[in-house]
């Protein structure tokens, strides 16, 4: 043992056999049961540490093994005990075997992690600098540089906490970063900024309620690692898509260092009627490729946990671009992920998940398998099948772009919605046909599979890419701050800077940008499907053209709550659109449009119109020059019922869009049973407000200005919209 640099100690604790289930460290009120899966291990040692995690005070041989699970029970152990594992077994990298007892390993099922990882060569299972054909074993002890697992007491008083259970068609998602959202908030107490406690502070909850969102989607909060190459550059993995603990809320976002802080956040948001969705990363881990560190899974059972290249097990199948891919073909890996998901629902009370690079989870062999075991298991699970499930429907492997191909019960980030809406408002031609699909719920993607408009998570921007402000301010990415020579990040952004790159003092450029923001916001919240808003977009947040701010834990990413008049106007506009959507079922239908005459209503549920007061023909849909379109929505032809079984009836609306760079006179239709139209919003005007003339007769010509969107409602029977000023 001298080669490991660790002095063995005699057992000071009583050790009983314990049980192989549940996996992990489980406090039962009297002692702690430890259980670790490894089918390649020849010996497993449980290492106990002092309360500071610096000194290994005891090492216990797990002498009991049941079905490849190594286990013991310590009747004297208590919560807050710090521990890790050492796994003895074959070290043959060419065969994919990487056991190395010199490496202290995290428990895949640990519920809390104490301390942080400090990069050091001892963290690697092989000798740094050794030949790739050799990868000779590194016998240096890694424990001084590793975080430690901590035993928890899961007790928490949930009281009468209940999930809000908001229907998909009523859902409005708000994507945010725990730290970035609250770090600069002037009304959040300084000690709580950037934390779970800050997220449930009164100023933050009040803001979310005032904005009108129904769910927050938290960027990764599973314990994660900052990559060595970033740390050496003075950067960090700010986004957190580098998980190492699938049961652990990352301590970076904790004010008190307790798991109960996360639970309190969820409970507080539920009390406000807001759901909590987690962005989860089960497709890869922080251990990277064949030259990555040995922190957990690699040292426990490399071949079980990871997909390796069949004819050369030194290397990993990399469908994620992050060096490795978890092996969903192995039942213990499936169990790990399912146990993790159920833990977050049952113990932490979260309401759903957004799965990063979800296509990687469906890969049975090389191709994406729509009916992969992972999806089958979730579909039949009585807990997980009832929460919100969102797929990022792509990965980096061949055939990985799977928008529209996920099973019933899943929703998807609709990348085609983002691309189409961006291209249309940028002014690209030949987009009106596809735009029609995206505005009406993308039936071309989801209807044939038995899914509904709510399968489409519509977004214009998200954490990955330009913010809304930058989308209308930059033609090119500006990622120099990432120290990668501006080579990282997407180059095809479908953005338009309105005539000048970056900040501008030209009033025409600035007004164009404001109008484009209103166009994107109005399109998002008036589209069928589930809208997702990126936090800060409603405030005009800028990342100065950086479209890949994954490593920018600074003011580039943090939300600035100091607003000027224009930013306040944008916030008011976003809030107004959200309220308008909530007030009218016609913008959040449960079922797809049929385009046919509805019995009893005497009208069709949807009609597409040209500026000349005629219905669109098949030929006109194909015109490459066409950038103007009218959409009539019959709210009295919904054929839907509310929760009490009553028929849902709404107003009749007319949506006009013009992405031309010139004004178009749009003749308001008379082929419909509407004689007068009430103007609700016009994005060509400051604040999007309608101006003095609000009533427009049918067959009159509306001056639809360039790059603008207009919404009108049938005047008869109209009750003023929420937040509308009296005439």
Helices and strands as residue ranges (DSSP letters): G 2-4, E 24-27, E 32-37, E 41-49, E 56-61, E 64-66, E 69-74, E 82-89, E 91-92, G 93-95, E 97-98, E 113-114, G 121-123, G 143-145, E 148-150, G 168-170, E 172-176, H 178-182, G 190-192, H 196-199, H 202-211, E 215-218, E 222-224, H 228-232, E 243-249, G 251-253, H 259-271, E 275-280, H 297-305, E 308-309, E 312-316, H 331-346, E 352-355, G 358-362, H 373-380, G 384-386, E 388-391, E 411-413, H 415-426, H 432-439, H 443-446, G 447-449, G 453-455, E 456-458, H 468-471, G 480-482, H 507-525, E 530-534, G 537-539, G 549-551, H 565-583, G 585-587, E 606-609, H 618-621, E 628-634, G 635-637, E 652-658, E 664-667, E 676-682, G 686-688, E 695-697, E 701-704, E 708-714
